[in-house]
Amino acid sequence: MSTVDLRQALILYATETGTAQEVADRVARECRRIHICSQVLSMDAYSAEDLISEILVIFIVSTTGSGAEPRAMTVLWNKLLRSDLPPDLFEDVHFTVFGLGDTAYEKFCWPAKRLARRLEGLGAHKLCEGAEGDEQHLLGIDGALEPWLKTLSSSLLELMPLPTGLDIVPSDQTPPARISLVNSTNPQVTTIDPLEHDNDYRLATVKCNTRTTAQDWNQDVRHIELDFVDDIQYSPGDVVVIHPITHADEVEKFLTQMGWGNLADELLEIHHVYKDQSLPDHLSHFSTLRTIFSRYLDFNAVPRRSFFGYLRYFTSDGAEKERLDEFLSPEHADELYDYCFRVRRTIQEVLSEFRNVRIPKNYIFDIFPPLRPRQFSIASSVKKHPRSIHLCVAMIKYKTKLKIPRRGVCSTYLAQLQPGQELRIRTLKGLLRLPSDNNIPIICVGPGTGVAPMRAVIEERIQRKAFGNTLYFGCRSSKKDQHYASEWQLYSANHELIYRVACSRDGPEGVKRTYVQDLIIEDAARIWKLLDEDGAHVFISGSSNKMPAAVKAALIHAIITCASRSEEQASQYIFDLEKNRRLIEECWS
């Protein structure tokens, strides 16, 4: 085998939202720049048994929930955790790990940290120190990724020096496009729903799409019911995957802005040239620019730093190049943050200001991020609603710091769905697991739309005749945004549920606001009895901002006051609940 043949790297990623996949693509481009051939795979598409034969593996790992590994990582991770694996299993393997997370979560980048420790424990050699990208950084994950890529490149060259006659490709040289677009002359080709031939997706019909918040309330939350012709199976805590379609008017405006309006409906043949760079899932071999920007690419996203690097290649204007150079320099990171990330300026808005940028069509999949599917917790039990899935979804609508109204792409798509319309969805396993013993009580904490999976849990439990159910729900106003209030009140009247609601804005001005954690503190004695004597399970769902930590602090308070435990002992008790899956968080940022 030649020296060139040995210069290979395997890049394995595990992602929920697609960001880790984008990072894997960037790592592959860096490898190509130093003439290392890389293969990029999702962990669930890779056989764990082959890991022992690899020379170099670069892991890109995101974080889900409260420190859980992405679903794509679960099989590989469980195999690595086997107790019978020898400590020198990977003695010939070099590795490094880049983690993606958000310090708004308590267990920041835990899957990446645990993976690195386990690989070292099995004898693998660390190529270089890993890094952890934080969405809370001024530059998001790029704040850690950019310097780590330089470290990675240097370490790779130490391990695999450049063969004679090869030079490092300059970083200012335009990288080749991952695809080529050719006008199709095939008259037989027609565009179809890209999800139609994926057996994981089911055709659903919208039964209703109603607002659960008051019409004069500042937030629009929808209760959506989807019906199916055949039986569908899912469990409480599972999620639905929905692929949004960008509104036709927005797509038309964008294509016109780019000068592609007259070309928008020409049939194109897509050739995947560089296989170390990914393409959106379900992308057809034939498509049009209109379809691509409706279904596959997101021009409404806030761009990452690498986007501005590509713009630098495609403008001939000196002033624009100078400004882009400033944005890309480390010493001007705050300027890029102020211009883009702080005000959440979109790709389309950036391009409207950099008017001399001319993006070649072949580069659209390199420059524009994929339009990712969205995941929503299922808000129903299949036992109560056979052949149906319910959702409780907040419509994202806000004004940026530039006072520009903004709506989420998927929110816009969902808001306009009418009864009778069809869409294709799939379900994925969630993190929640109900106790198999119906006599074991549960404590659900789900403020806001975090109540969605709790509705599924409670419906399931009542269908099972399991009545030891408690729900702590939080909202701002009892009359404006108390989702499913009539259902909770009916269950409570039937002695099927203990319902506790905190309406934080209902009290007079100046009076301390009440949140779900305050109710838990009030109920400390009952909570401790449920946990200690009855073995209750606790489920927490909702925003990851401050709520989960505040709820756990309230549980710790209950243990300290009612069980005479020290704070350290109470914290250990909560830790043990989490370890034994008796306390599960399903939270999001």
Number of C-alpha atoms within 10 A of each C-alpha: 5 7 12 14 9 13 22 20 21 19 25 23 30 27 22 19 15 18 20 23 24 20 19 28 23 19 23 23 20 19 22 17 18 21 21 22 18 24 17 22 17 18 24 16 11 16 10 15 10 8 16 13 10 15 17 25 21 23 25 28 33 31 25 26 19 20 19 19 23 19 18 18 22 15 14 16 17 10 12 17 12 9 7 7 13 11 14 13 15 22 15 14 21 21 24 23 24 26 28 28 24 23 14 16 22 15 16 23 27 22 24 26 17 12 20 22 12 16 23 18 16 17 17 23 18 17 20 17 14 22 21 25 24 22 18 13 14 16 21 19 23 20 19 20 23 16 12 19 18 12 15 21 17 15 15 20 15 11 13 17 16 18 12 7 5 9 11 10 14 10 10 10 9 13 16 12 18 19 22 17 18 13 13 15 10 11 7 5 12 9 12 10 11 13 20 14 10 11 8 12 16 18 16 22 20 19 20 18 20 15 19 21 21 15 10 8 12 12 18 20 23 22 19 23 21 22 21 17 11 12 10 14 13 18 22 27 27 21 22 21 18 20 19 21 20 24 16 13 8 14 22 16 12 21 17 14 14 15 11 15 16 9 14 19 13 13 23 20 19 19 14 16 12 13 14 22 23 19 19 16 13 14 14 16 12 19 22 21 21 21 18 21 25 20 22 26 22 24 24 22 19 19 21 19 21 15 15 20 19 19 19 21 16 15 18 12 13 10 11 18 20 12 14 19 15 15 21 18 12 14 9 12 17 16 16 22 18 13 14 21 19 16 16 21 20 18 21 18 16 16 18 14 10 17 13 15 20 15 16 9 14 17 17 19 20 23 22 19 24 23 25 21 19 16 17 18 27 29 30 29 26 22 18 13 14 15 16 23 25 24 23 28 24 19 20 15 15 14 12 13 11 10 9 12 10 14 15 16 19 20 20 17 17 19 18 11 17 15 14 13 13 16 19 18 17 18 22 18 14 19 19 23 18 20 16 7 8 15 14 18 22 28 21 26 26 27 27 20 25 24 25 27 32 29 26 25 26 27 23 21 24 19 14 11 12 19 21 21 23 20 23 22 26 27 23 19 17 16 14 17 22 22 25 15 15 10 11 21 15 12 18 16 12 11 13 21 21 18 18 17 19 22 21 16 16 15 13 8 8 6 9 10 15 18 22 25 22 15 18 22 19 13 15 21 15 13 20 22 16 19 20 11 8 15 17 23 23 22 25 26 27 21 19 20 15 11 20 23 14 15 20 18 19 21 23 25 21 24 26 19 16 15 14 11 16 14 15 10 14 21 19 13 16 18 15 13 18 15 11 11 18 21 22 21 21 23 19 15 11
